[in-house]
């Protein structure tokens, strides 16, 4: 990290920083294009043109194949390009992240016994998994490595991560929790305190969406597990000494609710 790579020094570094914030997207997906346009603050055609040029530079971590874009080496890109991100970028990112990550898996609207093999018409307005994963990773980076965003206000990165996690999970029903799945571990990494508070609040209401996750579990072959993402996220946080007792308390409450 002591040397600035060539791909970080062009005039389009600010546009490339937005790609780092997004992490990945499908340019053939209308929802992905709309979110990229909203967060970048530029027309998608203009912005993606800069991305195509950047992807041709030697050593660039931006890869594209069949319309699927991915920013590899997220940590390296974050540390080199973070200085190009502003408070405005983070505000737009928070709004877009909430829109994308509160989308529900349409299969969850089917009856429990129909979900494994039920057919759901493709919804062109749903974000791609590439964008969902990339944005969740972006939240984790905001909370874990705010020092890279030197052009942002002090504390803005951590606050954005915490508020985004809160906005996504506050009053979320069980379908949102289930749809997030393994992405919950990234939200937990972005803001552990906000994440655990959301779980505690969700268990305190009646009916509880956390309890409903257990009730939606199926013993059918190829049945979907709805609780595993939540458990993985808690396992991740349990490695932090300061959070261990709080996490174990939540796990104990989950054990009580497990039918």
N, C-alpha and C positions, 0 to 999 in steps of 0.2 A: 504493500500500500504506500510505500515511500515514493513511488514514481507514478505520475499520472499517465495512464494509457492514452494512445493516440485517439481512440474513439471517444474520449471524454472532452476533447479540446476543440471540437468543431463549433460552428455557429448554431448548430441544432442541438446542443447539449441540453438545453431546457426542455425541448420536445422529447429527447431521449430519457430525461428524468421522469417524465410522465409515464413512459413505457415501463420504467423500473418500478414506479408506484403501482401500476396495474399488474405487472408480472406476467400476464398472458391474456390472450383474447382470440376470438375467431372472427376474422374480418368479414365472413359471410353471414354472421349472425347479426340481425338488425339491432337487437338489444345491446350487444357488445359494442357495436359502432356508436350507438347513441351515448353509452356511458363513456367511451373514450373521448368523444367529442365534448361531453359535458365537463369531464375532469380536466382535459387539456385546455379548454377554453377556446379551441380552434375548430374549424370545420374539419370533419373526418378526412375528406379527400386531401386537404392540405397537410394534415398531420401525418397520415399514413404515407404520403409521398416522402416526407422527411425520414420516416422509419425505413422505407425501402432503401434510401440512400445510405442511411446509417448501417443497415445490415450488410452492406457490401464492403465496409471498411475492414482492414486487416485486424483480426483479433476481437471483433465486436461480439459481445455476448448476446446479441439479439438474433434469434433464429426464426425462420418462417418456412413452413412446409404445408402445402395444400390449404393455404389460408389460415393456418393455425400458427399464431405467433407466441413465442416464449422468450422471456428474458432469463437466461441462465446466469449462474454466478450472482445470485441476488445480493449477497452480502458485499461482494466487491463493487457491484454497480451502485449499491446504496451508499457506500462510503465515498465513492468518487463523484457521484451525481447529486447527492443530497443537497449540496450547496446551491443547486439550481431550483430547489423547491421553495415556495413561499407560503405564507399563511393562507393566501387565496387558494392555492392548490390543495392544502389540507382541508379547508372548509368544503370545497367541492368533492374531495375524496370521501369525506365523512358522509355527505348526502348520498353519493353514488353507492358507497359500500352498504348503507342501510337498505337502499332499494334492491340491490342485488342479493344480499345475504338474508333478507327476509322472504325471498321467494320460496314457495312451498313446492315440494316434489308432487306433481300431479297424481302420481300413483297412490298417494296417501288419501286421496279422496275416494278411492275404490274401497269396497268391502275387504276386510282383512284377508279372507280366503282367496280373493281375486288378485291381490297385489303382485304375487310372484309371476303370474303368467298373464295378467290382465293387460290389454292393449290401451294405451293412452295416445291420442292423437298428438302429433308433434306441435308444440306451441312455439311459433317463431319469435314470440316476444320474450321467451325465457332466456336468461343469460347462459352462456356456455359454462361447462365445468372448468374450463381453462381460466375464464375471468373470475369465477368464484374462488378457485384455489389461489390465484394470483393476488386478489384483493385481500383474502384472509392472511396470506403471507405478508402483505403490505402492512396490515394492522399489527402483526407480530413485530415487524421491523420498527414501526413507529414507537412502540412501547419499549422495545429492547435496546434500540440503538438511536436514541434521539440526538446524540451528539453530532451525527452526520449532517443534520439540517441546520447549518449555521446561519442561514438567511431568515429562519423563522423566529418568531418571538420566543423568549425563554419559557420553557414548559409547554409550548404549543403542541409539540409532537406527542408527549405523554398524555396531555389532556385530550387531544383528538382521539387517541387510541381508546382511552377510558370512556369517553362519551359515545364513541361509535359502538363499542361493546354494549354499553348500557342501552343505547337506542335500538340495537338489534334484538336484545333479549328481554327487555322490560315488556311485560304483558304479552310475550310471545306464547302462542299455543303449542301444543305438543308436536304439531306438524312442522313448525319452524325448527324446534329443537332437533327433531328427527332428520329433517332435510339437511341441516348443517353437518351432522354426522362427525366425521373425522376432522372437519374444519374447526370444531369446538376447541381442540387443543391449541390451535393457532390464536384463537380469540383469547384463550386463557393466558397464553404467553404475552399477548399484547397488553393486557391489563389484568393481572391476577386478582387484585382487590375488587375491581368492578365486576369481574366474571363470577367470583365466589359470592358476592353480594346478590347478583342476579339469581344464582341457584338457590340461595337461602330464601330470597323473596318468593321465588316460584314454588318452593316447598311449603311456604307459609300460607298460601292462598288455598281456597277450596271452591271448586275442584282444582287440584294441582296438576299442571301440565307434566311435571316430573313423574307423578304417580301414573298418569295416563300412558307414559312411555312404557312402563312395565305392563300395563293392561293390553297394550297393542302388540306385545310380543306374540309370535306365532310358533307353534310346534310343527307346523306343516313343513314338508321338504322344501328347501330353497326359500324358507320364510326369512323375512328381513329382521335384523336385530335393530331395535330403536334406541337401546340404552348404551350400547358399546361406545359410541362417540363420547358421551358424557363421562363414562368411566375412564377412557383413555386420557381425557383432558385432566381429570382429577389425579390420575397416576402421574402425569407430567408435573403438576404443581406440587405433589407430595415430596418431590426431591428437594424442594426449597425448605430449608430448616424452619424459617419463620412462618411458613404456611402449613407445616405438617399437621399440627394439632387441629387446625381449622378444617383441613381436608379430611382428616380421619373422622371428625365429628359429622361431616356431611355424608361420608361413606357409611357411617353407622346409621344415620337417618335413612339412607337409601336401602340398607339391609332390612330395616324394619318394614319398609314399604314393599319390598320385593315379595310378590305373592307366591 
